[in-house]
């Protein structure tokens, strides 16, 4: 099984010196302590946490294990806590060394959420956490305590990224670059919180793919962002009981939302704005250009498409009664 890791998603070089910067090295150690002392100590399946994360990273980098110590837990913690040594050939270059450890942390936090998902009502960790936060007593059993320390741990990890002046955030199993703090606060974080519900899995997957493609310089970032937006529109049409199963494209699903027959879910101007996105951007990207030049977007244009799609999805989903 192929595992999605940060190292493969961001092949461009981040560190150009002959050492790992102090802020990056400190972040890795702090995150490792956070995971080991706060989260792993409370999870109902501690052994699985370390075994799965080690196996996932080891396979992607072509090794059987991450070290020679007896247990996965010991090997993982040694891997995270060992400082970079320029003269140790096994450490490789500083950039790869840092990305491998971020990749391992990403897998550990992802697996912690996966373990909790097995205990969550309807496998919806976000709703479970929201419910727990509303109660006067935060946690009253070991599993709820594990949920609490994990979600607070994720929040602390993101705060430590910010404190270290590093443009990363962890959401829904992935560590991704965040280059605009205001966009992150007003659009990204509310978006990831909304789509953490399992029913929005396709939205989550396509938006992550869009961000990864933009950040690694691959084509079609905007196409995947608009796929995520189309999924949101279709889900809403289904949930509202307006889908006829004869729709031939995004425009007809948008018509379902703007139809006055059952009461407008969106206004006419919003429907036109959405149709323009699909007509002028998604369709040219999704169809063969024939003898004409294919549409190519700059990094800034791809970012605009991603942020616009996120904002639309957030706006549409939040209107649900």
Secondary structure as UniProt FT lines:
FT   HELIX           6..9
FT   HELIX           22..33
FT   HELIX           34..40
FT   TURN            41..42
FT   TURN            44..45
FT   HELIX           46..61
FT   HELIX           72..81
FT   TURN            86..87
FT   HELIX           89..91
FT   HELIX           94..117
FT   TURN            118..119
FT   HELIX           121..123
FT   HELIX           125..134
FT   HELIX           142..163
FT   TURN            164..165
FT   STRAND          168..171
FT   TURN            172..173
FT   STRAND          174..177
FT   HELIX           181..183
FT   HELIX           184..188
FT   HELIX           189..194
FT   TURN            195..196
FT   HELIX           198..200
FT   HELIX           201..215
FT   TURN            216..217
FT   HELIX           221..239
FT   TURN            240..241
FT   HELIX           250..258
FT   HELIX           268..277
FT   HELIX           278..282
FT   HELIX           283..286
FT   TURN            290..291
FT   HELIX           299..318
//
